[in-house]
Amino acid sequence: MTSAPAIDPKIYARRWKTLIVLSISLVIIGLDNTVLNVALPTLQRHFNTSGATLQWIVDAYILAFAGLLLLMGTLGDHFGRKRVLQGGLVLFGGASALATLAHSTGQLIGLRALMGVGAAMIMPATLSTVSNIFPRQERGKAIAIWSATASVGIGLGPFIGGLLLHYFSWASVFWLNVPIAASALAAGSVLVPETRDRKPGRLDPLGALLSVGALVALVYAIIEAPNKGWTSTSIVGSFAAAAALGAVFAWWETHNREPLFELSFFRNPAFSVASLGITLAYFGLMGAVFAFTQYLQFARGFSSLTAGAIMLPLVVGLAAGGGNSDRLAQKLGTPRVIAGGLAGLAVVLTTALAWTPRTSVWLIGFTLAGLAFFMGNVMAPATASVMSAVPEAKAGVGSAMNDVNREVGGALGVAIIGSIMNSVYHGRMTGAVAKLPANLSHAARDSIGSAHAVAQHLPAQAAHHLDSAAANAFTHALGIGFLAAAIAAAVAAPIVSRYLRDRRPATRAHTPAPAAEAAAPA
C-alpha cells in the first residue's frame, strides 16, 4: 500500500482553524439531539396532536440520521468530504428554516427526517476530515476536541431549548440552527480543504441498500419497543429484519471485491473493543439525559428552563473529560483511560440508587459533572482508537461507523433504560392508585407526567398524595434504570482493559511525517 502524500503546507498551517469550523458544524447535531425534547409539550399544545405522533418529530430525525451514516461516510470518501459536509449543512439549515413554517405535525416530521439526512452527511465528514489534516502525533488531541464538541451540544440542548421557549415561540428551536449552519458553511468554504479517497473504486449500491435497511430496521425497533412492547409482532419482526439484512450485508461485503465497509476492521481490537466502549458510554449518557429531564421537571417540579440550567454541569464535565483525555492516554495508555472511564461511569450511575425527590440540587450537579467527565474520558480516546484502525483513505466510512456506534448506543440507552424505568414505576404505583377509578388509575400508572395530570383533577389532599407517590416511584425507577447502565459499563471495563492494546511505545518509536488524503479541487 502506498503511503499517503504529505499534507499541503497551507492546509497544515490552518489546521486548528479548520477544526474550529468543523466543531461549529458538529454542535448543531448535538444540540438537535436534545433541544427539541424540551419543546415537545409546547408543540403538542400548538398542533393539538397525540403524544405518539409528537414523538415521531424526534424519532424521524434519529431514524434518518442513524440509517444513512454508513452510506454518507462512503459517499464522502468517494466524492469529497467537504462537498458532502457543505451539502449536509445546506440541507440541515434549509430544513430547519422550513420547519418554522410547518402547519402540521406531518410536515414537521418530514422536515425533521430531512434534517436527519443532513446530519448524517455532516457528522462523518467532520471526523474524517480531522483524520486527514492532522499528523498522527496531533491527531489524538484533535479528536479529543472533536469528541468533546460532539457531546457538549447534548448538554447544552436542554438549557438552550428552555431559554428559547421562555422568551420566544416553538419556532425558535429550529431558527437556532440556521445561523449556526450558515456560519459553518461560509467559514468552511474557505477553511475546510477537500479530501477524499484517491482510489475509491466502484460504489457498492447493494451494500448501501442493505446497510440502510438493516440500520433503519434496527433503530426503528429500538425506538418503538418501549411503546409497542419488546415482544410485539412488529418489534420482533423489525429485529428479525435487521438481523436478516445485516447477515446478507455481511455475506455480500465479504464476497465483494470493492465492499462498502471492510468487515475485517472488526478483527482489530482497536476498532471492535473501542467501538464497544463508545456504544456503552453513549448508552449511559443518552439514557441518563432522557431520565434526568423527567426527574427534574416532574419529580422535582422545576420549569424546563431551570431543569436545563441544572443540567449545564454536563457541558463542563464533557469539556474537561474530553479535553484532558488525550494527555491521560499518552501518560497512562488508552486501555487504562477508557476502562477507567467506564468504571467511573458505573460508580457515578450507581449513586442514583440513593436519590430521593428531595436530593440536593448541588449533589445532582456534581453527579452530572462526574458522569460527563468519565464519559469524556471514554469517548475521545475510544474514537481515536477506532480511527487509528482505519486507513486514512477510508476515514469517511470509519468515521461513519464510529457515529453509528454513538447513535445505536444512545437509542438503546433511551429505549432500555426507559423501559426498565417504566416497568419499575408501573409496579411501584400499583398500591398508590388502587382507590382511583380504573381510567384514572391506568393513566397515573402509565407515567409520572400522566400522574401529575390526574392529580390536577383530585381534591388537594389526594392530589398531594398522588404527586408524592409518583415522585418517589419515579426516583426509585430512575435508580434501577441507572443501575442497569452501570452494570453494562462495569462489565465492559475489564474487557477493554484486557483486549485493547496499549500502542504508546510504537507511537513514540515512530513519528510519521504529516500525511493526508488532500485531494486536488474538483
N, C-alpha and C positions, 0 to 999 in steps of 0.2 A: 504494500500500500504506500503510495507516495505521500510525503509529508505535506502538511498544509503550508501555503505560502505565507510569508511574513505579513504582519498587519501593516497596512498603509500608515506611514508616519502621521498623516493628518488625522486619520481615524483614531490612532493610538493617543495622540495628544489631547483629544477632546473626549476620551472615553468616559470620564466621570460626569461630564455634562450630558453625554448621551444616556448614562444610567439614570440621571435625574428625570430626563424626558420619558424614558421607559417606565420609571416608577410612577410618574403622573398618569401615564396610560393605564397603569395597573390599579391605581387607587379606586377608580370608578367601579371596577369589578368587585373589589372587596366591599365597598360601600353598598353596592346594589344587592349583595347577598343578605344584608341585614336592615338597611334603611327602610325598605318597604314594609317590613313586618310591623313597625310602629304605626304605619299609616293604614293598616288593614281595617281597624274599626271605623275610621273616617270614611274609607272607600265603601265599606258595607252600607253605611248610612247614606252616602251620596248616591250610590247606584241602586240602593234598596234591593240587595241581592242576598242569596244564601251564603252561609259560611263555606260550604263545599265549593261553590262556584268561585268565590273570592280566593280560596286557597290556590286555585289554578293560575291566578295572576303571579303568584310566587313560583309555583311548580313549573309553569311553561318555560320560564327563564332557565331554571335548573336543568330541565329535560333537554332543551336545545343546546345549552352550554356543554353539559357533560357528554351528550351523544355525539357532538361534532368535533370535540377536541382533537381526537386522533387524526381525523381527516384534515382538519385545518392545519395541524402541525406538519403534515406531509405536504400539503399544498405550499406552505411556506418554504420548505426545503426545495421544492421543485421550481416555483415561480418567483421566489424572493420574499424574504421575511418582512422587509419594510413594506412591500406592496400589500401583503396580507394585513399587516398591522394597520396601515393607513386606511385600507378598505374597511377593516373592523371598526375603527374609530368613527368613520363617516356613518356606517350603518348603526352603530350604537347611539351616537349623538342624534342622528336623524330620527330614529325610532323613539328616542326619549322625548324629543320635541313634539312629535306627532301624538305621543301618549297623553300629553297635556290637553289635547283636543278631543280625546275619546268621549263618545256619548253612550257607550255601553261596555259591560264587562267583556263581551265577546271581542270588541275592538281592542280593549286593553290587553286581553290575554294574547291575541295575535301579535301585538306590538311588543309585548314582553318576550315572546318567543324570538322575534327578530333581534331584540337586544341580546338574547342568549346566543344567537348566531354570531353577532358582533363580538361578544365577549370571548367566544371560542376562537375567533380569529386573532384577538388581541393577546390573550394570555401566553400561549406557547411561543408566539413571535417575539415577545419581550425577553423571555428567558433564553431562547435560542440565540438571540442577538447578543445578549450578555456573554454567553459562552464563546462567541466568535470574535468579540472585540477586546476581550481581556486575556492577557497571557495567563498561563496556568498558575503562576505564583501569586497572582492577584485575584484569580477567579473565585476563590473561596470567600474573600471579603466582599466582592461584588455580589455574589449570590446571596450572602448573608443580608446585605442591604435590600436586595430584590425580595427575599423571603419575608423580611420584616415589613416591607411596604405592602406586600400581598396580603398580609394578615392584619395590618394596622387599620385598613379600611373597614374590616369586620367589626373591630372595636369601636370605631368612630360612628358607624352606621346608626345605632340606636339613639345616640345623643343628637347627632345632626338631624335625624328624622324627627325627633321630638321637638327640637328647636324650630325647625321649619314649620311644623304643624301648629306650633304655639303662636306663630306670628303670621303665617300665610296659609293658603289653601292646600289641598292634597296635591295639586299640580306641581307644587314647589319641589317635591321629592324627585320629580322627573326633570324639571328645569335645571336642577342642580348638576345633572350630567352634561348638559350642553356646553357650558363654558369650559369645563374640565376637558372634555373631548376635543373642543376647538383649540384649546391651548396646546394640548399634546400633539394635535395634528399639525399645527403651524410650526411648533418647535421641532417636531420630528422630521418635517420636510427638509430641515437644514442640518440637524444634528445626528439623525439616525442614518447610518450607512446601509446600503443594500447588501445583504448576504444571502447566499443560497448554496445548495449542494452543486458543485461544479459538474458532477457526473450523476445526475439523479436517476437516470434510466427511465423506463416507461412507468406511467402511472398504473395503479392496481385498482381498477374500478370495482371488481368483485370483492376484493379485500376491504375496500372502503365501505361498500354497501353492507357487508357482513358485520364490520366493526360498528357502524352506526346502528344497525338493527339490534345487535347484542347489547350495546351500551344503553340505548333507549329503552329496550325491554327490561333491563336490569334496574335502571334508575326509576322507571315508572313503577315497577313492582315495589321497590323500597319506599317510594313516596306514598303510594296508595295503601300499602299494607296496614298501617295503623288505623285507617278509616274503614277499609273493607274486611280486615282480618287476615292474618298471615296464612290461614289455611283455606281462604275462599277460593273458589274456582278460578276467578280472573287473576288473582295474585299468583297462585301456584302455576297457572298457565303461562304467566309472564316470566316467572323464574325459569320455567322449563324452556320457554322460547329463547331466553337469554343464554341458558346453558347449551342448547342445541346450536344456536347461531355461533356462540363462542367456540364450540367444538369444531364446527365446519370452518370457521375462520382460522383456527389453529392448524387444521389439516391443510387448508389452502395455502397458508403462509409458509408452511414447511415444504410444500411441493412447488412453490412458485419461485422462479429464478430471481425475480425482482419484487420481493414482498413489500407490502405496505409497512410492516413492522417486523423487525428481526426478533423472533421469539427466543433466540439464543441469548439475548440480553439477560433473560431471567436466570440463566445458569450462573451468572456472575453475582455473588452476594452483595457487591457494591450497588447493584441495581435492585435485586429482589428483596434483600433484607432491609435496605434503606427504604424501599417502597412500602414495606410493612410498617416501618416506623412512621412514615408520613401519613398513611391511611389511619392508623390508630390515634395519632396526635390530633388529626382533624376530626376523627370520630368523637374524641373527648371535647374538643373546643366547640364545635358547632352544636353538639348535644347540650353542652353547658350554657351557651349563649341562648339557645332556644328555651331552656328551663329557667334561666335567670330572669329573662324579661317577664315571664309569667309570675315568678315568685315575687319580684319587686312590685309589680303592678297589682296583682290580685291578692297574694298572701300578705303583703306589706301595705298595700293601698297607696303607693306612690303614683304620681302622674307619669305619663310617658316621658316627659322632659326630665323629671327628676330621676326616673329609672335610668334613662340614658346617661345622665351625668354621673350616677353612681357606678356605671359600668366603664367609665373612662380609664380606670386603672388598667384595663385590658390593653389599651394603647401603650401605656408606659411600660408594662411588663413585656409586651411583644417587641417593642423597640429595643429595650435593654437586653432581653434574651437573645433576639436575633442578631443585634449589632455586636454583641460580645462573643457570639458562638464560634466565629472563625478563629479568634485568638485562643479560646479554650481548646478548640480542636487541634490547633498547632501545638499547644502545650501538653494536652492530655491524650490526644488521639480521638478521631471521630467516633469509634465504637463506644468509648467511655462517655463522651459527651451526650450522644444520642441515648444510650442506655440510662445514664444518669437523669436525663431529661424525662424519659418515660417513667422512671422510678419516682421522680419528683411529682410528676402529674398524678401518679397513683396516690401518693400521700396526700396531696392537696385535695383531690377529689373526695377522698375518704372522710375528710373533716366535715363534709356536709351532713354526715350522719348525726352530728351533734347539734345541728342548727334547729332553731325554733322560729316561729313568726316574729319573735322579738329580738333575734340576734342583732348585735351591734352592726350598724352600717359600716363602721370603721373596719370591723373584722371581715365583713363581706368584701370591702375594698381591698384589703390585704390578700384575701383569698383569690380574688380575681387577678390581682397583680402577680401573685405566685403562680397561678395557673398559666397565665400568659408568658411569664418568664421561662418556665420549664418548656412550654410549647415552643417558644422561640429557639430554645437550645436543642430541640429535636428537628424542627423544620429546616433551618438553614443548612446545617451540616448534612442532613439526610438528602436534601435537594442537591447539594454539591456532590455527594457520593453518587447519586443517580446519574447526574450529568457527566461525571468522570468516567462512567462505564459505557457511555455512548460516543461514537466517533463524532467529531465536530461537524462533519458533513451531514450527519443525521440528527443534529441538535434540535431541529423542529419537532420531529416525531418523538425524540426522547423527552423534550420539554412537555409535549402534549400528554405523554404517559404519566409524567410527574403530576400534571394537573388533573388527570383522570383519578389518580390516587387521592388527591385532595377532595375532589367533588364526590366521589363514591364514598369515601370515609365520612365526609360531612353529612351526606344524605343518610347514610347508615346510622350516624350518631343521632340525628334528629328522629329518625324512624324508630330505632331500637330503644333508645333512652326514653323517647316519648311514649312508646308502647308499654314499657315497664312501669313508667310513672302513672300512666292511665290505669293500668291494671291494679297497682297498689292503691291508688287514690280511690278507685271504684270500691275495692274491698273495705277500706277504712271508713268509707262514708255510709256503709250499709246501716249501721245502728243509728247514726245521726239523722237519717231521713226516714226512719221506719214509721213515724207518725204522720208523715206528709201524705197527701193524696198521691195516687200512683203516678200521674203525669208529672207532678212537681218532684216527686222522689226520683224518678228516672232522670229528669233534667239535672237535678242537683248532683247526682252521682256521675253524670256524664263528664263534667269538667268543673274546675273551680270558677271559671268565668260564668258558666250557667248557674252555679250555686249562688253567686252574688246577684245575678238577675232574679232568681227565685226569691231571695231574701228581701228584695225591694217590695215585694207584694205581701210580706208577712208582718204581723204585729212586731213591735220593737224588740221585745224580749226573745221571741222566736227567731227573728232576723239575726240578732246578735249571736244566738246560739249556733245557727247555721253557718254564719260567716266565720266564727271562731273554729267550728269543726272542720270546715273546708280548708281554712288556712293551715291548721295542724295536719290534716290528712295530706295536703299537697306538699308541705315541707318534709314530712316523713317520706313521701313518694320520691321527692327530689333526692333525698339522701340515698335511697335504694337505687335509683337510676344512676346516680354518680358512682355508686359502688360498682355497678356493672362496668362502667367505663374504666374505673380504677383497676379492676381485675384484668381487663384486656391489656392495659398499659403495663401492669406488673408482670404479666405473662410474656409480653413482647420484650421487656428489658433484658432478661438473660439470653434470649435468642439473639438479639442484636450484639450483645457482649461476646457471645460465643462464636458467631458465624461471620460477623462483619470484620474484615481485615483492617488493621491499622497500617496505612500506607505512608506514614510520616518519613521513615528512613529513605524510602525510594524517592520521595518528593525532595528531600534535602540533597540527595546524591545527584539528582538530575533536574536541573532547572532549565527547561527548554526556552528557546527564543520565542518571542511573541509570535503567535500563529493564529490564523483565522481563515475563514472561507469568504473573504471580502471579494465580492464579485464586481465586475465592471458594470456600470449603469446600463440598464436595459435600453 
